Structures are given as structure tokens and as C-alpha cells.
């Protein structure tokens, strides 16, 4: 058997359960889980902290030349670092979600994060989730999955998640943000969210978490044998 690292790409809209499912699956398959949304969130967080708007391209470029974004894994858990500082859950607020969506539409930001993502997949077997992993970042991935669910099912999951974290919000607000981000992510000119031609479509609208994990695991194992 070759020692070439395996790459599994999971793309799909926010709240489809990509990160939760991919994290569990990575543990079961012995791969590293890489959450690329966290990288865009880090750029969004950096911009918010500096008061930079996504429309001010010169300021964005200047910021990118100043910041250092790094990715590490501690006991299989991904950490993102901004200029040597571990940001932890600070990148998970609704404000940072919106900023990540806005800044991820900029080609300079996508280019800035591309090498980091590709280098990570060169070094070890990965399950990488995002929006353009199967289409742009890892076009030669061994398995490509497009994981989706209805906007309502996704908003419901995200709402429960935010409630558990004590973030004050309403279901309607979460659903509105979700639809706005879906629109932004799939209508931007650069690397819009879309399934790769050779991606396998998996819809988890009607599935519990356990069912989604089992469905995805079977799909991935079958495709790897394939
Ligand atoms: O997966 P997430 O919700 O953490 O992603 C945050 C934002 O980053 C989301 O609005 C889309 C963007 N993103 C992207 O454009 N490309 C990726 N590979 C991952 C995320």
C-alpha cells in the first residue's frame, strides 16, 4: 500500500453538520480533521479588531501582510493562531461569522489561505471541510462529499448550539443570518459554494447526528474502496 496521505474533502453550506461529523469521522478513520472555516473566521476576527471593511481592499491587503495565521492540532483538536495568540472560541460569535463570510469573498483572502490548507493536506491524511475544498483546494481529493441539509434544519441545529454556549439570539435571527450567508457564499465571484462535479451529495435534513455520521462513514468507506 502506498504511503500517500489520503484526502477527504467535505464541502457544503454552514450548519450542515460538516465540522461535527467530520471531526468524529476523522477520529474513526485516523485522519486529521481540518476546519478551514476557522481560518476565514480568523481573518474576519483580525479585520473586525482593526475596524477594516471588506470593501477597503488596500487596507485588507495591508492587514494580510501584517498578520500571521497558523494552524496546529493538539490531541487531534484544531487550534488557530493569530500572531501567536490562540483565538479559541472568540472566532465563533455571530459577528465573526458575518465578517468571515464577507472577507472570504475576496480573492486576496482566499489566495492568502490557500498554501496553508494545501500544505496541511500534503503532510498527513486529512478530512478537510469548507466550501471549495473539492473544487479548488484539493481538486485531487480521494473522496469528495457535498454535505447539505435544508436551511431550516441547519438553522435549528445552529440555534441549539448557540443557546448551549449562552449566546443570546432567536431562531428567526439565526435562520436569517444563515440564509444571508448561504446567499453570500454561493453567489460570490471567487470560489463560490458549489458541489464539485465528482462530489457525492449527502443530505442530512432528516438525520440525527448519529445517523449522519453513519451515513457519511459508509459513503466515504465505499468511495475509498471504490
Ligand atoms: O464553516 P464556517 O461557518 O466556519 O465558515 C465561515 C465562513 O467562511 C463562511 O461564511 C464561508 C467561509 N468559508 C469559505 O469561504 N471557504 C471555506 N473553505 C471555509 C469557509
Boltz pocket constraint, residues with backbone or C-beta under 6 A from the ligand:
constraints:
  - pocket:
      binder: B
      contacts: [[A, 14], [A, 15], [A, 36], [A, 37], [A, 38], [A, 40], [A, 41], [A, 97], [A, 100], [A, 101], [A, 102], [A, 104], [A, 105], [A, 129], [A, 130], [A, 131], [A, 132], [A, 133], [A, 181], [A, 185], [A, 191]]
      max_distance: 6.0
